[in-house]
Amino acid sequence: QWIKNILVQPVMRNGESVGVQINYKGGENPFSRLGIQSGDVVMALNNKPAKGVDNLPDILMELRNAQSLNFNLERSGQPQPLSVNLEP
């Protein structure tokens, strides 16, 4: 049900995708539980670029296999690192 309230769109700068912006409304969803706020731009996950649909398979594999997630975010135009340890 929460998936209907999430919008993920590429962020373009100088004609090139630099990340994906996560927008959501409502409370509980996987992004909010990870500490990602609505409007954050995910630039990379565990040093893998998150430039859009082309990078989605790499990102999904990283999410599936990782014990910790290190996001390079941009929040309100400022770099914002975010690290999350996942329980086995």
All heavy atoms as an XYZ file, in Angstrom:
680
protein
N       0.812     -1.192      0.000
C       0.000      0.000      0.000
C       0.859      1.262      0.000
O       0.545      2.229     -0.655
C      -0.939     -0.055      1.214
C      -2.040      0.954      1.181
C      -3.112      0.639      0.139
O      -2.969     -0.265     -0.673
N      -4.164      1.400      0.147
N       1.964      1.237      0.747
C       2.828      2.412      0.857
C       3.463      2.793     -0.479
O       3.793      3.951     -0.699
C       3.912      2.187      1.915
C       4.760      0.968      1.665
C       4.578     -0.262      2.179
C       5.911      0.876      0.817
N       5.528     -1.129      1.704
C       6.366     -0.452      0.865
C       6.596      1.787      0.026
C       7.472     -0.887      0.158
C       7.700      1.349     -0.678
C       8.127      0.027     -0.606
N       3.621      1.833     -1.380
C       4.309      2.091     -2.656
C       3.581      3.144     -3.487
O       4.203      3.890     -4.234
C       4.523      0.773     -3.444
C       5.556      0.948     -4.548
C       3.237      0.268     -4.031
C       6.949      0.819     -4.089
N       2.269      3.251     -3.315
C       1.494      4.243     -4.069
C       1.839      5.666     -3.670
O       1.585      6.606     -4.421
C       0.002      4.025     -3.843
C      -0.524      2.727     -4.367
C      -1.996      2.594     -4.039
C      -2.494      1.205     -4.349
N      -3.876      1.019     -3.934
N       2.409      5.857     -2.477
C       2.716      7.189     -1.963
C       4.158      7.613     -2.199
O       4.612      8.597     -1.625
C       2.404      7.247     -0.464
C       0.932      7.081     -0.189
O       0.095      7.604     -0.914
N       0.601      6.329      0.845
N       4.889      6.851     -3.017
C       6.311      7.146     -3.262
C       6.533      7.478     -4.724
O       6.031      6.801     -5.616
C       7.187      5.947     -2.842
C       7.078      5.752     -1.336
C       8.636      6.154     -3.268
C       7.809      4.572     -0.804
N       7.293      8.537     -4.952
C       7.690      8.941     -6.296
C       9.210      9.019     -6.339
O       9.824      9.703     -5.522
C       7.079     10.306     -6.652
C       7.513     10.911     -7.980
C       7.042     10.061     -9.157
C       6.984     12.324     -8.108
N       9.822      8.287     -7.251
C      11.267      8.300     -7.446
C      11.520      8.837     -8.839
O      11.006      8.301     -9.816
C      11.868      6.881     -7.304
C      13.362      6.888     -7.547
C      11.549      6.303     -5.927
N      12.302      9.920     -8.925
C      12.559     10.515    -10.237
C      14.022     10.932    -10.358
O      14.649     11.307     -9.375
C      11.639     11.698    -10.474
C      11.728     12.781     -9.439
C      10.594     13.782     -9.564
O       9.564     13.498    -10.139
N      10.805     14.961     -9.027
N      14.571     10.848    -11.578
C      15.968     11.230    -11.768
C      16.152     12.735    -11.590
O      15.247     13.517    -11.863
C      16.272     10.818    -13.208
C      14.954     10.624    -13.865
C      13.952     10.366    -12.806
N      17.324     13.098    -11.108
C      17.703     14.506    -10.964
C      18.721     14.811    -12.049
O      19.768     14.156    -12.127
C      18.290     14.784     -9.566
C      18.812     16.196     -9.467
C      17.242     14.516     -8.499
N      18.390     15.777    -12.891
C      19.251     16.136    -14.020
C      19.996     17.432    -13.719
O      19.405     18.389    -13.203
C      18.419     16.320    -15.287
C      17.551     15.117    -15.651
S      18.493     13.654    -16.071
C      19.051     14.091    -17.695
N      21.283     17.449    -14.044
C      22.101     18.665    -13.973
C      23.003     18.681    -15.192
O      23.681     17.697    -15.463
C      22.944     18.690    -12.695
C      22.079     18.799    -11.464
C      22.849     19.174    -10.228
N      21.933     19.180     -9.107
C      22.139     18.538     -7.980
N      23.250     17.863     -7.789
N      21.249     18.587     -7.015
N      22.983     19.804    -15.892
C      23.786     19.940    -17.124
C      23.494     18.806    -18.103
O      24.394     18.274    -18.748
C      25.277     20.008    -16.808
C      25.633     21.194    -15.941
O      25.058     22.272    -16.099
N      26.552     21.000    -15.017
N      22.214     18.395    -18.178
C      21.819     17.367    -19.128
C      22.203     15.956    -18.737
O      22.078     15.029    -19.531
N      22.670     15.752    -17.504
C      23.111     14.434    -17.065
C      22.435     14.078    -15.750
O      22.285     14.920    -14.863
C      24.632     14.455    -16.868
C      25.222     13.113    -16.556
C      26.746     13.188    -16.452
O      27.351     13.991    -17.172
O      27.298     12.445    -15.640
N      22.026     12.827    -15.614
C      21.423     12.364    -14.372
C      22.502     12.223    -13.301
O      23.534     11.588    -13.531
C      20.722     11.023    -14.595
O      20.176     10.558    -13.393
N      22.268     12.822    -12.127
C      23.254     12.773    -11.041
C      22.761     11.982     -9.834
O      23.522     11.732     -8.909
C      23.671     14.197    -10.598
C      24.372     14.929    -11.721
C      22.482     14.986    -10.077
N      21.495     11.610     -9.841
C      20.935     10.871     -8.718
C      19.445     10.712     -8.896
O      18.888     11.078     -9.933
N      18.808     10.163     -7.861
C      17.356     10.013     -7.891
C      16.766     10.653     -6.648
O      17.259     10.456     -5.541
C      16.910      8.536     -8.001
C      17.252      7.959     -9.359
C      17.496      7.686     -6.909
N      15.726     11.431     -6.862
C      15.045     12.078     -5.750
C      13.915     11.183     -5.262
O      13.152     10.645     -6.060
C      14.499     13.438     -6.157
C      13.903     14.205     -4.988
C      13.501     15.610     -5.371
O      13.033     15.852     -6.470
N      13.714     16.543     -4.453
N      13.836     11.038     -3.945
C      12.804     10.228     -3.312
C      11.786     11.178     -2.689
O      12.135     11.989     -1.832
C      13.398      9.334     -2.193
C      14.617      8.550     -2.667
C      12.324      8.438     -1.603
C      14.364      7.510     -3.684
N      10.554     11.105     -3.137
C       9.474     11.898     -2.553
C       8.392     10.952     -2.077
O       8.025     10.019     -2.786
C       8.886     12.872     -3.584
C       9.868     13.961     -3.947
O      10.228     14.780     -3.121
N      10.322     13.943     -5.185
N       7.910     11.194     -0.874
C       6.818     10.365     -0.360
C       5.952     11.177      0.583
O       6.366     12.190      1.113
C       7.344      9.105      0.326
C       8.275      9.330      1.502
C       7.768      9.574      2.773
C       9.645      9.271      1.336
C       8.617      9.760      3.852
C      10.495      9.445      2.405
C       9.983      9.692      3.671
O      10.813      9.882      4.729
N       4.734     10.686      0.746
C       3.842     11.259      1.738
C       3.357     10.132      2.633
O       3.375      8.964      2.250
C       2.676     11.993      1.079
C       1.849     11.157      0.149
C       0.788     11.988     -0.540
C       0.081     11.132     -1.586
N      -0.913     11.856     -2.331
N       2.983     10.484      3.812
C       2.586      9.454      4.764
C       3.762      9.075      5.642
O       4.877      9.554      5.458
N       3.528      8.218      6.580
C       4.533      7.895      7.576
C       5.420      6.725      7.242
O       6.489      6.869      6.685
N       4.955      5.531      7.561
C       5.791      4.347      7.489
C       6.011      3.850      6.064
O       5.069      3.568      5.347
C       5.170      3.222      8.319
C       5.427      3.346      9.794
C       6.891      3.241     10.147
O       7.530      2.234      9.814
O       7.408      4.196     10.753
N       7.281      3.772      5.686
C       7.688      3.152      4.437
C       9.161      2.797      4.594
O       9.812      3.255      5.539
C       7.415      4.073      3.232
C       8.237      5.330      3.261
O       9.470      5.285      3.203
N       7.578      6.479      3.361
N       9.707      1.993      3.707
C      11.119      1.593      3.859
C      12.093      2.770      3.851
O      13.099      2.735      4.551
C      11.358      0.681      2.653
C      10.019      0.164      2.291
C       9.060      1.276      2.612
N      11.801      3.814      3.090
C      12.721      4.954      3.040
C      12.766      5.690      4.368
O      13.835      6.028      4.864
C      12.341      5.907      1.903
C      12.485      5.299      0.545
C      11.375      5.000     -0.219
C      13.733      4.999      0.033
C      11.501      4.428     -1.468
C      13.880      4.422     -1.217
C      12.760      4.128     -1.972
N      11.609      5.942      4.959
C      11.590      6.650      6.242
C      12.270      5.818      7.324
O      12.971      6.365      8.176
C      10.162      7.034      6.642
O       9.381      5.889      6.895
N      12.093      4.500      7.283
C      12.744      3.635      8.283
C      14.261      3.655      8.134
O      14.980      3.456      9.104
C      12.197      2.217      8.188
C      10.772      2.116      8.736
C      10.353      0.679      8.995
N      10.188     -0.111      7.800
C       9.067     -0.195      7.093
N       8.009      0.484      7.453
N       9.003     -0.953      6.030
N      14.762      3.880      6.924
C      16.207      3.968      6.711
C      16.764      5.342      7.074
O      17.971      5.520      7.157
C      16.548      3.676      5.242
C      16.380      2.231      4.788
C      16.549      2.121      3.279
C      17.378      1.324      5.500
N      15.893      6.329      7.252
C      16.353      7.684      7.565
C      16.390      8.608      6.367
O      16.896      9.718      6.446
N      15.857      8.139      5.244
C      15.786      8.974      4.044
C      14.526      9.818      4.138
O      13.431      9.292      4.327
C      15.779      8.110      2.771
C      17.102      7.351      2.665
C      15.537      8.966      1.528
C      17.165      6.348      1.543
N      14.698     11.130      4.037
C      13.570     12.046      4.129
C      12.997     12.319      2.746
O      13.717     12.254      1.742
C      14.010     13.365      4.768
C      14.489     13.211      6.188
C      14.962     14.515      6.788
O      14.827     15.585      6.195
N      15.533     14.423      7.971
N      11.722     12.642      2.707
C      11.098     13.008      1.439
C      11.816     14.228      0.872
O      12.077     15.195      1.588
C       9.618     13.326      1.653
O       8.989     13.583      0.415
N      12.190     14.143     -0.400
C      12.933     15.218     -1.051
C      14.426     14.967     -1.132
O      15.134     15.660     -1.855
N      14.934     13.976     -0.381
C      16.364     13.637     -0.453
C      16.702     13.130     -1.848
O      15.887     12.476     -2.504
C      16.736     12.547      0.550
C      16.863     13.057      1.982
O      16.791     14.280      2.190
O      17.039     12.213      2.881
N      17.920     13.431     -2.277
C      18.434     12.923     -3.540
C      19.503     11.880     -3.215
O      20.482     12.185     -2.543
C      19.035     14.046     -4.417
C      19.615     13.460     -5.707
C      17.985     15.102     -4.720
N      19.279     10.647     -3.658
C      20.262      9.576     -3.469
C      21.243      9.657     -4.633
O      20.876      9.475     -5.789
C      19.585      8.186     -3.415
C      20.635      7.096     -3.267
C      18.553      8.123     -2.294
N      22.504      9.969     -4.310
C      23.553     10.086     -5.322
C      24.270      8.750     -5.543
O      24.665      8.433     -6.646
C      24.580     11.144     -4.904
C      23.965     12.467     -4.451
S      23.143     13.349     -5.748
C      24.501     14.200     -6.474
N      24.421      7.979     -4.434
C      25.107      6.688     -4.524
C      24.728      5.838     -3.317
O      24.352      6.359     -2.269
C      26.621      6.876     -4.565
N      24.841      4.535     -3.501
C      24.630      3.574     -2.425
C      25.821      2.634     -2.423
O      26.107      1.982     -3.434
C      23.335      2.787     -2.649
C      23.090      1.611     -1.713
C      23.050      2.058     -0.260
C      21.827      0.878     -2.084
N      26.533      2.596     -1.294
C      27.748      1.783     -1.165
C      28.694      2.017     -2.347
O      29.203      1.089     -2.960
C      27.406      0.304     -1.019
C      26.733      0.010      0.315
O      26.595      0.875      1.169
N      26.304     -1.219      0.495
N      28.884      3.275     -2.666
C      29.784      3.731     -3.737
C      29.326      3.346     -5.137
O      30.084      3.477     -6.091
C      31.227      3.258     -3.498
C      31.812      3.881     -2.252
O      31.623      5.070     -2.005
N      32.506      3.088     -1.464
N      28.117      2.870     -5.281
C      27.556      2.593     -6.607
C      26.644      3.752     -6.981
O      25.723      4.078     -6.231
C      26.772      1.279     -6.598
C      27.668      0.067     -6.373
C      26.909     -1.192     -6.604
C      27.686     -2.456     -6.432
N      29.074     -2.431     -6.171
N      26.883      4.399     -8.121
C      26.066      5.552     -8.512
C      24.590      5.188     -8.637
O      24.243      4.094     -9.055
C      26.625      5.951     -9.880
C      27.943      5.287     -9.990
C      27.897      4.071     -9.117
N      23.750      6.124     -8.238
C      22.298      5.956     -8.359
C      21.794      7.010     -9.329
O      21.153      7.970     -8.944
C      21.640      6.109     -6.994
N      22.108      6.823    -10.583
C      21.800      7.846    -11.577
C      20.465      7.659    -12.263
O      20.084      8.453    -13.085
C      22.912      7.917    -12.619
C      24.220      8.409    -12.035
C      25.245      8.594    -13.108
C      26.529      9.153    -12.521
N      27.499      9.426    -13.547
N      19.763      6.599    -11.967
C      18.472      6.398    -12.585
C      18.214      4.943    -12.894
O      18.821      4.047    -12.321
N      17.335      4.715    -13.819
C      16.878      3.369    -14.145
C      18.031      2.468    -14.596
O      18.051      1.280    -14.279
C      15.794      3.439    -15.244
C      15.298      2.054    -15.608
C      14.636      4.305    -14.786
N      19.021      3.026    -15.292
C      20.142      2.213    -15.770
C      20.917      1.564    -14.627
O      21.468      0.485    -14.784
C      21.108      3.065    -16.604
C      20.485      3.526    -17.906
O      19.439      2.956    -18.306
O      21.024      4.454    -18.525
N      20.972      2.224    -13.474
C      21.727      1.708    -12.336
C      20.870      0.882    -11.379
O      21.374      0.353    -10.400
C      22.374      2.854    -11.558
C      23.368      3.613    -12.392
O      23.020      4.650    -12.946
N      24.575      3.107    -12.522
N      19.583      0.768    -11.658
C      18.670      0.082    -10.750
C      19.077     -1.359    -10.458
O      19.051     -1.767     -9.295
C      17.248      0.158    -11.302
C      16.126     -0.070    -10.319
C      16.244      0.817     -9.107
C      14.791      0.123    -10.995
N      19.481     -2.171    -11.436
C      19.891     -3.545    -11.094
C      21.046     -3.592    -10.100
O      21.038     -4.412     -9.173
C      20.296     -4.144    -12.448
C      19.519     -3.359    -13.449
C      19.451     -1.963    -12.883
N      22.039     -2.710    -10.249
C      23.168     -2.677     -9.313
C      22.699     -2.296     -7.914
O      23.133     -2.877     -6.916
C      24.233     -1.670     -9.775
C      24.935     -2.126    -11.040
O      24.962     -3.343    -11.310
O      25.458     -1.255    -11.750
N      21.812     -1.311     -7.844
C      21.304     -0.853     -6.554
C      20.498     -1.960     -5.868
O      20.654     -2.211     -4.673
C      20.436      0.416     -6.729
C      21.266      1.574     -7.286
C      19.746      0.796     -5.428
C      22.328      2.113     -6.386
N      19.649     -2.638     -6.627
C      18.845     -3.713     -6.042
C      19.709     -4.854     -5.531
O      19.441     -5.421     -4.472
C      17.824     -4.230     -7.059
C      16.704     -3.244     -7.410
C      15.841     -3.813     -8.528
C      15.875     -2.894     -6.202
N      20.763     -5.206     -6.254
C      21.684     -6.250     -5.796
C      22.383     -5.808     -4.515
O      22.593     -6.600     -3.603
C      22.714     -6.592     -6.877
C      22.133     -7.409     -8.018
S      21.399     -8.973     -7.478
C      22.866     -9.894     -7.086
N      22.754     -4.546     -4.447
C      23.414     -4.007     -3.257
C      22.464     -4.087     -2.056
O      22.869     -4.480     -0.967
C      23.842     -2.564     -3.518
C      24.889     -2.058     -2.571
C      26.208     -2.810     -2.668
O      26.614     -3.216     -3.776
O      26.843     -3.008     -1.614
N      21.215     -3.729     -2.264
C      20.227     -3.787     -1.183
C      20.006     -5.216     -0.713
O      19.861     -5.479      0.480
C      18.892     -3.193     -1.644
C      18.848     -1.686     -1.818
C      17.552     -1.274     -2.483
C      19.028     -0.977     -0.492
N      20.014     -6.147     -1.640
C      19.743     -7.548     -1.310
C      20.892     -8.176     -0.530
O      20.670     -8.971      0.366
C      19.498     -8.332     -2.598
C      19.201     -9.797     -2.346
C      18.917    -10.544     -3.614
N      17.708    -10.025     -4.226
C      17.411    -10.127     -5.500
N      18.250    -10.734     -6.314
N      16.291     -9.650     -5.975
N      22.137     -7.844     -0.876
C      23.293     -8.554     -0.336
C      24.040     -7.829      0.786
O      24.899     -8.416      1.408
C      24.282     -8.848     -1.465
C      23.673     -9.756     -2.516
O      22.914    -10.657     -2.192
N      23.988     -9.512     -3.771
N      23.742     -6.581      1.023
C      24.542     -5.781      1.956
C      24.144     -6.016      3.408
O      22.980     -6.278      3.712
C      24.395     -4.306      1.616
N      25.128     -5.918      4.294
C      24.862     -5.945      5.729
C      24.813     -4.529      6.292
O      24.339     -4.307      7.398
C      25.913     -6.773      6.447
C      25.825     -8.241      6.080
C      26.800     -9.085      6.861
O      27.548     -8.585      7.681
N      26.794    -10.377      6.606
N      25.343     -3.591      5.507
C      25.227     -2.180      5.873
C      25.047     -1.374      4.593
O      25.490     -1.789      3.517
C      26.452     -1.701      6.653
O      27.595     -1.743      5.836
N      24.362     -0.266      4.718
C      24.113      0.611      3.581
C      24.725      1.975      3.864
O      24.496      2.545      4.932
C      22.602      0.765      3.345
C      21.821     -0.519      3.084
C      20.337     -0.221      2.999
C      22.307     -1.199      1.815
N      25.514      2.450      2.921
C      26.115      3.775      3.030
C      25.606      4.608      1.867
O      26.012      4.398      0.725
C      27.643      3.678      3.019
C      28.155      2.939      4.238
O      27.973      3.378      5.354
N      28.767      1.791      4.015
N      24.701      5.520      2.193
C      24.116      6.384      1.184
C      24.902      7.677      1.089
O      25.322      8.236      2.108
C      22.674      6.761      1.569
C      21.705      5.620      1.530
C      21.438      4.868      2.661
C      21.029      5.311      0.358
C      20.533      3.825      2.630
C      20.117      4.273      0.311
C      19.865      3.533      1.453
N      25.108      8.161     -0.139
C      25.543      9.528     -0.374
C      24.288     10.269     -0.787
O      23.781     10.059     -1.885
C      26.595      9.608     -1.485
C      27.907      8.974     -1.081
O      28.132      8.701      0.085
N      28.753      8.717     -2.047
N      23.783     11.092      0.118
C      22.553     11.830     -0.125
C      22.853     13.307     -0.327
O      23.897     13.800      0.089
C      21.604     11.725      1.079
C      21.109     10.364      1.513
C      20.239     10.504      2.755
C      20.338      9.691      0.409
N      21.898     13.967     -0.927
C      21.888     15.420     -0.949
C      20.565     15.826     -0.323
O      19.502     15.405     -0.771
C      21.989     15.924     -2.383
C      22.227     17.392     -2.491
C      22.421     17.811     -3.933
O      23.572     17.749     -4.412
O      21.420     18.163     -4.580
N      20.649     16.598      0.751
C      19.452     17.046      1.472
C      19.460     18.568      1.501
O      20.410     19.166      1.997
C      19.440     16.471      2.881
C      18.219     16.834      3.695
C      18.200     16.084      5.015
N      17.959     14.664      4.781
C      18.244     13.708      5.669
N      18.768     14.017      6.835
N      18.001     12.452      5.368
N      18.437     19.158      0.944
C      18.339     20.632      0.875
C      19.578     21.232      0.215
O      20.087     22.258      0.644
C      18.136     21.231      2.269
O      16.965     20.729      2.868
N      20.091     20.533     -0.804
C      21.234     21.039     -1.560
C      22.588     20.791     -0.917
O      23.617     21.169     -1.468
N      22.614     20.142      0.244
C      23.870     19.891      0.953
C      24.153     18.391      1.017
O      23.230     17.590      1.210
C      23.777     20.436      2.392
C      23.549     21.922      2.479
C      24.695     22.708      1.892
O      25.862     22.412      2.136
N      24.378     23.703      1.068
N      25.446     17.998      0.888
C      25.797     16.580      1.033
C      25.415     16.078      2.423
O      25.595     16.793      3.413
C      27.311     16.554      0.849
C      27.668     17.847      0.229
C      26.619     18.834      0.617
N      24.884     14.881      2.462
C      24.424     14.299      3.730
C      24.712     12.797      3.697
O      23.947     12.040      3.102
C      22.930     14.564      3.901
C      22.308     13.968      5.133
C      22.607     14.763      6.371
O      22.653     15.982      6.334
N      22.844     14.088      7.460
N      25.799     12.346      4.312
C      26.037     10.906      4.353
C      25.058     10.232      5.305
O      24.625     10.833      6.300
C      27.471     10.783      4.858
C      27.734     12.050      5.590
C      26.848     13.106      4.988
N      24.697      9.005      5.006
C      23.787      8.244      5.846
C      24.241      6.794      5.852
O      24.363      6.181      4.782
C      22.344      8.345      5.330
C      21.292      7.485      6.031
C      21.081      7.945      7.477
C      19.987      7.524      5.272
N      24.526      6.251      7.033
C      24.932      4.850      7.164
C      23.884      4.107      7.973
O      23.414      4.603      8.995
C      26.274      4.743      7.867
O      27.284      5.320      7.085
N      23.523      2.915      7.491
C      22.522      2.090      8.143
C      23.062      0.674      8.243
O      23.476      0.104      7.226
C      21.198      2.083      7.341
C      20.167      1.194      8.019
C      20.668      3.479      7.124
N      23.078      0.120      9.456
C      23.447     -1.282      9.649
C      22.188     -2.114      9.598
O      21.200     -1.798     10.266
C      24.169     -1.484     10.971
C      25.558     -0.903     10.960
O      26.258     -0.992      9.957
N      25.954     -0.282     12.036
N      22.220     -3.171      8.804
C      21.058     -4.044      8.653
C      21.240     -5.270      9.539
O      22.348     -5.810      9.640
C      20.903     -4.489      7.195
C      20.789     -3.359      6.186
C      20.757     -3.922      4.786
C      19.552     -2.521      6.457
N      20.162     -5.713     10.145
C      20.243     -6.897     10.988
C      20.152     -8.143     10.117
O      19.399     -8.164      9.153
C      19.121     -6.874     12.006
C      19.221     -5.670     12.918
C      18.343     -5.780     14.128
O      17.824     -6.882     14.395
O      18.192     -4.770     14.817
N      20.951     -9.165     10.444
C      20.926    -10.387      9.619
C      19.604    -11.105      9.689
O      18.820    -10.923     10.548
C      22.039    -11.243     10.231
C      22.486    -10.602     11.483
C      21.859     -9.246     11.550
